[in-house]
């Protein structure tokens, strides 16, 4: 599941830098396929509940 932060927490430790282009592309593809919190919630049960509004 993917969730975006507006503000980094004070104890945030950045991930190490990617050294190879292929490795960076692989990471980017994995991140692009991860569902957002909203998508994940909609996949749970019938899509009803807190934070699961209908798509615009």
Helices and strands as residue ranges (DSSP letters): H 21-33, H 37-43
